[in-house]
Amino acid sequence: MTYKVEMKNITKIFGSLVANDQVTLQVKPGEIHALLGENGAGKSTLMSILFGLYQAEEGEILIEGKPVSIQNPNDANRLGIGMVHQHFKLVDTFSVLDNIILGAEETKNGIIQYDHAIEKLNHLISTYKLNVDINAYVKNITVGQQQRVEILKMLYRDANILIFDEPTAVLTPQEIHELMNIMRGFAKEGKTIIVITHKLNEIKAVADVCTVLRRGKKIGTVDVDKTSIEELAEMMVGREVSFLVEKEDIKRGEPIFTVDKLNVGGRGKHSVKDVSFEVHRGEILGIAGIDGNGQTEMVHAITGLIPITSGSVKIQGSDITHSSIRKKYERGMSHIPEDRQKHGVIMDFDLQSNLILQNFYQKRFQKHSFLKFDVIKKHADLIIDRFDIRSERGPKTILRQMSGGNQQKAILGREISREHEMLIAVQPTRGLDVGAIEYIHKQLIDERIHQKAILLVSLELDEVMNLSDRILVMYEGEIVGEFDPKKTTMNELGLYMSGAKREK
């Protein structure tokens, strides 16, 4: 048969790393084809080759049976290939309309002709129910709406081969449901869809066929209906994966961390209003909520990234409300941030430097202001070994060259290895594969066993339910309910998260 997309024996090498090793991918017309693999398995690299961002060292690409040369994204667009990247390629200060037509503008005497573009866009928006204000600035719309803009960019260019790279990584459950309906609609129309993902439930929900990559090699292609989630997971990581979080009942100790009537202003409905809670020794307190309901501002205020308007924060009875970030760490706080690349690491520093970011000034790492590089390397080696951080050059690897999962393990290892009593973990498994998620969950449970106090903030309701001893729900900056995960359901939590219910 003639495939819509056929990539034969694709090999791509970066330095000494073989990102794709003789990979063959065959996608039928009108099919939703999932590309599954761990972080760093080579999925995005393969699709970047199809979209013209990279060129392969070996192999060939055929579209509808004909060999093609794709040297850049413009070539891909001409062949009807569009791509929504995991990190959106939008200009914040441009309007939605200008972002969509950028690079494909119709002009007359050097002046952009908007009338036809607006007409075409309005038709696409109504046809596919991709509601978004085309006159709004991208910086003022939600992440879910930004993704719609990226999809409209593809459709505006008449793409019929649609590549989605980790499309649900930053979406709420409601937005994920909407996106899947949109994908199914595209497939019914005859468009061909390739979805890069590591979320097994979503593959089962939306994909027809799945190709699995592991460490740059193709492991196999399977019919999704005939393959269990457990089988997909084992193909992906090369071993059995446990989906159950094993958590023993342990007696919680005294309160370690206290937040009292915390208020954070300046963001309208997204500010934090009179939030109070305690986290005890040996307890995981989960904060659930739809993205944009004050969780980010609350954590940023507690950790010192933005100012607190009023209220107090104490750790072991010591007031740290207005302490410097360094002082907060010295008093026993550790923090796995929501945005690992912005607030967790310095991407152009090597791994060993990133592992001492908060304590480089301590005597064990420096003498007379000169760093002790031999000590720093030994410190890094211990963390790399304990937390199974994989990288090409060990402690000397530049963070930018590491996969997202290994960047996250580096932050986790650094924060847990430091002396601390309290761990704030925000979206600790966002964008990670099942193997890395299983590992990080075990580390958080281990923290609990060692009588640390853990504040878990996550948009993944499964994660909050499985790990937490208590759950608080945030809605529009307020705590609207407290729950025992053993006595509540996801449906009940969902009602509080959406604002449909709240405790008196």
N, C-alpha and C positions, 0 to 999 in steps of 0.2 A: 504493500500500500504506500501511498505518498503521504508523508508526514508534513504537517504545517511547519514544524521546526525540527531540524535534525542537526545535532552537534556531534561530530564523529572524532573520537580519539583526541580530545582537547587536552593539551598540556600547557600549563602556565607556571613559570618559575620566577620567584623573587629571591635573588641572591642564592643562598643554599637551600631555600625553602621551596619545595614542590607543592604549590597550592592546588593545582589540578593535575592528576596523573592519568593520562589516557582515558579521560572521561567521555562516555557516549550518552547523549540524552535524546530521546525521541518523543515528540509531543504531537498528538493527533489534533485535527481541526475541531474546535468547539469543546475542547477538553479542559477541565481544571486539573492541572498537574502540579502536585506539591513536590518541592525539592527540600528534603529533610536532612538534617545533620547537626552535629555538635557545633558550638562556637569554634570557628577556625577550621571547619571541615572543607571549605572551598566553595560553598554555595554562592555567596555574593560575588566571588571572583568569576565563577562560571557565567553568571548572568551579566556581569560587567563586560565580559567578552562579547556576549550576544548583543549588548547595547552599545558596543563600540568604545567603552571607556578604557579597556585594555585590549591588546592584541595577543593572541596565543602564539607560543613558540612552535607548536605542532597542532595538526588537526584541521578540519574544515567545517564550515557551516552551510547548511542547505535550507532554503525557505521554499516550501512547496516543491521540493525535489530539485531545485536549481541551486548550484553553488553560488555563494555571494561573498563579497568582500565588504566587511564592516569596519571602516577605519576610525569612525567617530560617531557620536550620537546623531548627527545629521543624516549619515548613511542609514542608521537604524530607523529613524523617523520616516525616511523615504520608502523603506521596506515595510512600513506599518507596524514597527516595534516601538512600544512605549514602556517607560519604567517609572514606578513610584519607589523612590529610595527610602531606606529606613530613616535616615536623617534628611528631612525634606530640603529640596533645592529651591527655596523661595526667597525673594527679596522682601524683607520685613517692611521696608518703607515704601513699597509699591502697593498699589491697589490690587485686589483680586483680579480684576480685568487685565491690568498691565502685566501681572505675573503670568497669566494664561497665554497671552499673545506674544510674550517676549521671545524674540527670535523668529516669529512667524507672522510679523506685522504686515498688513496690507497698507501700502503708502501711495500717495498721489502728489507729485511735485514735492516730495520729501515730507509730507504731512500724513500722519497715521489716520487711516480711514476706520473709525470705530463702529460705524453703523452696522456693517455686515457682521463684524465680530460679535457685537452685542446681540444681534438677531440669532446668530448661530449658537452662542452661549446660552441664551434664554431657552432655545429649543432643546439643547442638551440637558440643561438643568431640569426642565419639566419632564423630559422623556425618561431620565434615569433617577428622578427624585433626589438629585444632589443639591439640596437647597443650601445656598450660600449667597450673601450679599456681594455682588460683583463690584460695588463701589467702596466696600470696606477696605481698610488697610490690613495687610496680612498680620501685622503685629497686634492688631486688636481682635483677632478671631481665635476661637479655640483650636486645640490641636486636631480634633476630629474634623473641624471645618477646613483646616489647612490640608488635611489628607484629601478631602473632596476637591480642593483646588488642584492638587497634583493629579488626581484622576481626570478632572476636566481638561487639564493640560494635554493629557494623552488623547482624550476623545476629540479635542479641538483639532489635533493633528491627524485625525482619522486613523488612529492606531487600531489594528485588529489582533495584534499579539500583545497582551498586557502582562508586564512583569511586576509583581508586588514583592518588595523586599521587607520581610518582617512587618507586615502591614498592621498588625494589632498590638505592637509593642507599647504604644503610647495611648491606646484607646480605652474608654470605659466599656463595661460589659454591654451597655445599650448600643454604643457605637460599633462594637464588634459584630453584634447581631445584624445591624443595618448594613455593614460592609459585606457580610456574607450573602445577604439577600441581593445586594448590588452585583456581586460576583456571579451568583447563579443566573441573574438576569442577563449579564453579558454572555455567559456560556449558551443560554437558550437562543440568543441572537446569532450564535455562530462564532463569536470571538473566542480566541484561544488564550488561556490564562495560565501563567506559571507563578506559583506562590512559594517564596522562600520562607521557611519557618522552622521552628523546633517545637511548636505547640501541638502535641499529638491530638488533643481533643478537637482542635480546630480543623486538623487534617481530616479526621473522621467525619466532621460535620459538613465539610464543603468540597473536599477533593474527590476526584474519580480515581486517579492513579498517583502513586508516590514513588519517586526515585530517591534512594538513600545514599548519601556520601559520608565517608569516614576517613579523616586525615588525607583528604585529596583524592581518594579513590572511590569509584562507584561500587557499592555493595550489592545493589540490586534494584529492580523496579517491580512493584507489587500493585495488585488491585486492592484499593482501600477497603472495599466492602468485605473482602475475604481475609483481611489481615487484622489481628487484634492490636490494641494499643500496646500491650506488653511485647508483642512480636516486633512492632515498629521500634520501640524503645531499645530492644536488644540489638536490632540491626544497627541502630544509630550509635550506640556506645560500646557495643561488642561484649556486653555482659547483661545479666538480669538486673533490672532496676526496681527498687522498692518504691511504690507510690504511697505507702502508708508511713506516716510520721509516728515512730514509736516513742511514747512519752509517758514515763511513770509518774504516778501521783507522788509529789513530795511536799513536805510542809514548808510553806513560805515563811520567811523571816520578817524582820522589822522593815518599815518603810526606808528605802535608801534615797529615793528621788521624789520630791514634792513640788508640784506646780499649783499655785494658788491664785485664782482670779486673774489669769493671764489675759491681757488685752494687747492686740497689735493692730495699729491703725494704718491708714493710707491706701487701702486697697478696696474700699467700698464693701460690697457684700462678701468679698473674699478675705476680709480681716478676721482676726480671732477675738471672740467675745466671751469674757468671763470663764475661761477654761480652767478647771481644777481637777487634779487627779494625783494619785500616789502610785509608785511602783515599788514593790517589796523585793527583798532578797529571794532568789529562787523562783521568780515569777516572770512570765512573759505577758505583758499587757499589750494587746493588739488594738490599734486604731484603724477602724474601717471607714470608708467614705468614698464617694465618687470624686475623681480628680477635680481640684479647683474649689474645694470646700474648706480651705483654711489649713489643711494638714501641712503643706509646704511652709506657709508663713509661721505656723506654730513651731515647727522644728528649727527653722532658720532663726527665730527669736530665741529659743532655748539654747541653741548652740553658739549664738553670738554673731550670726551672719547679718541680721537686721535688728534694729533697736526694739526694745520692749516699751510699750506705751505705759502700761501699769500692771501691777501684780508682782508675784515673786517666784523665783526658782531656787530650790535648795537641794543640795546633795549631802547626805549624811548630816543634816542639820545645819550645814554651812551655806550661807546665802551667796549665790553666784549670779544673781539677777543681772547685775551690770559689770560682772568681771570680764576681763579680756578673754579671748578664746584660749590663749595659752594657760591662763589661770584655771579655766574650766577643765581643761585636760589634766592639769596638775592635781586638781581636787578629785579626780577619779572618773571623768567622763570619757567615753569613746564614742565615735560617730561614724557609721557607714552612710554616706550621703546619697541623696536621691539621684543627683547628676554626678556620676563618678568622674567623668572627664573634666567637668567644670570645677567641682569642689573637692574631689577625692584624690586626684593625682596631678602631677605636672607631666603632660604627655611627652615633652621633649627631654625629660630627665631619664636617666637609667633606672632600672628596678631597685637597685640597692639604695639610691638616693631617695626614691619615693618611700622606701620602708623606714626612713628616719625623719620624715618631714616635720613631725611635731616635737622631736627630741634630739635633733642634731646638736643643740647647744649644751647637752648634758656632758659631764666630765668624761664619761666612758667613751664618747664619740669624738671628743675634741680636746686639744691641749693648746693653751695660749692662742686660741682662735683658729688653730689649724686642725682640719679633720683627720681622724685616724682611719685611713682607708682600709687598712688590714682588718681592724675591728668591725668596721661597717660591712665589709664583705662577709665576715664570719657570721655576723648578725643576720644578714640577708640569706646566707646559705641555710641557716637553721629554719627561718620562716619558709623559704622555698621548699625545703624538705618536708616540714611538718604539714604544710597546706597544699602540697602537690601543685605548685605553681609551675606551669610549663612555658618555656620560652627558648628561643633559639640560642641565646648566648648567656643564659643564666643571669646572675646579678648585673651583668653589663648590658643587658637587653634594654633598648629604648622602649618606654611604655607604649608609644604609638605603634610599635611593630608587634605588639601582643594582641591576642584575641580578647574580646570583651569579657569572656568568662574568666580568663586568667588575670585581666586587670582587676576584676571584682574580687578574685581570690587574694590578690596582693593587698587590696584595701582591708579585706576581712582579716587576713593574717596580721597585718600591721596593727589594727585596732584591738584584736584579741590578745596579741602578744604584749602590748603595753600594759603597765599596771593600771587597773581600772576597777571600779565597782559597778558602773552603770554603762550599758551599751545601748545606744540609739541606732536602730537598724531601719533605714528607710528604703523601701523597694529593693531589698537585698538581693532578689533574684530576677529583677527586671531584665529581659532580653537574654536570659541564660537558658541552656538546654537542660534536659531532664537529669543528666548525670551531675552537672554542676549544681542544680537546684537541690538534689538529694544530698549532696555533700554539704552545702551551706546550711540546710535545715538541721543536719546532724551537729554542725558546729554551734548553732544557736541553742539547741537542746543541751549540748555539753556545757555551755555557759550557764544555763539554768541549773544543771546538776551541781555546778561549782558555786552556787549561791550568788551569782551575779543578778542584778536587776536589768531586765531587757524591755525596752520600749520598741515595739515593732509597728511600723507604719507601712501599710501595703494596700495597693489597689486590687491585689489578687485575693478575692474572698476565700478561696480554697486555702490559701496560705495562712490567712488570719484565723480561720476556723481550726485548722489542723495544729497550729503552733501555740495559740494563745491559751492562757489560763483564765483571763478575763478579756472582754471585748468592749471598747467604747466606740460609738458611732458618731462621726462629725458630719454636720449638715450646716452649710452657710456659716461656718466659723464657730459653731456651738456644739457642745456635747449634748446629743439628744437622746441617748440611751446607753445603759450598761447591761451587758449580757454574759451569761455563763455559756461557753460554746457547747457544753454537754446538754444544755436545756433549750437551745434556740435552733432556728433553721436559717438557711440562706434566704428563704423567702421573707422571713420576718426582718432579718437584717436589711434586705433590699428595700422594704417599705420605709424603714427609718433613714436609710441612705438617700432615698429619693425625696424625703420630706413629707411623705404621706402619713407617717405616724411619728409621734415623739412622746417621751415620758413627761408626765406633769412635773 
